[in-house]
């Protein structure tokens, strides 16, 4: 617990309350929902690039702790995604009418596959909050790159999709490039991460990879099926499982303080960001694949920092320039390394 307080206080000291509440200070920048950049220190000498969801989770703390129930936040994310999917579905019904591909009524066999990814996503999303008890935000972002490797391996095992040797090499380069781009003078913190932090990062990577690949397999099993119908059933089970998590973990707090106790503007922004990014990812899985998702996320992180140079006076470090070069080479190798279908 002492380690947790020290880590939380370091993060909290760097991000002032004024910056957290306004989100408009000159030290904070965001170009899209894929990433944020921050330049800290008295003279702006240090910098780090973060995933928007990670930094919003950190900002949602007050005095180094979550004043809200993280299970209710996860529930709110799933409920919002469910409502957005239903709203999009209603719009489709109004435009094109109800068809076999967009109707909600379905068979048990189709619906019965959704609980597995739903419970995996629930556990992974909860771990997102608790891992910050052992790592700081920059270290978390570096450890998060384990998702790249896990996605590639599980993509091969579950979907039986073969990747060429060049593509595997590109995958390793992508992981190395993203990690290098996120290094900073204090990045040795990742090496000081306790074993609990490493274990949680590995579990999160495996859960994220397995859930993503499994979800892709489900939604592509019936290509003509409306994506909003598929999302609706996935998120319904997410709502159910997160409701169970609330009853198990935070029942007393919710009953005594209320469901939305401790929520702030940052908490609401975090929930909205998580919901919209989740729907965007499902679209990528439907019309592309998890490999494209991994590469698009990595490239978006780099583009965000580049845009921040012109808009927010963000300073590019040598590590970032080297890392972005490696990522660019990785994208090129992956594109030319595709296996050609045998004639």
Number of C-alpha atoms within 10 A of each C-alpha: 8 8 12 16 14 15 18 23 17 12 19 19 11 12 18 11 14 10 15 19 14 11 14 12 11 11 18 19 22 20 18 13 16 21 23 23 26 23 20 15 12 8 7 12 10 15 22 25 23 24 20 20 21 20 19 21 20 23 22 24 21 16 14 21 16 17 14 23 20 21 24 20 22 25 23 21 25 28 20 19 28 25 15 18 21 17 13 14 21 16 12 15 14 9 9 10 11 14 11 11 15 21 15 17 10 12 8 8 8 13 15 10 15 22 18 15 22 23 20 20 21 21 18 19 19 17 15 17 15 13 20 22 19 24 25 22 23 25 25 23 22 21 21 18 20 20 22 25 19 18 25 22 17 19 24 13 13 12 12 9 12 14 18 15 13 16 22 19 15 23 25 15 20 28 23 18 25 27 22 21 25 23 23 19 11 12 16 12 15 20 9 13 16 13 10 13 21 19 12 18 24 17 17 26 22 22 23 23 24 23 21 24 24 20 24 22 17 19 22 16 12 14 12 11 17 19 23 25 22 22 22 21 21 23 25 19 21 28 24 17 21 26 18 15 20 22 16 11 14 17 17 12 15 17 10 9 11 13 18 14 14 15 16 16 12 19 21 16 15 22 22 17 17 24 20 15 16 15 18 12 16 22 18 16 23 22 13 14 19 23 17 13 20 19 18 14 15 23 18 17 26 24 16 20 26 19 16 21 13 10 12 19 14 21 20 15 16 13 18 24 15 14 24 24 15 21 28 18 16 24 20 13 18 22 13 11 17 14 13 7 5 4 3
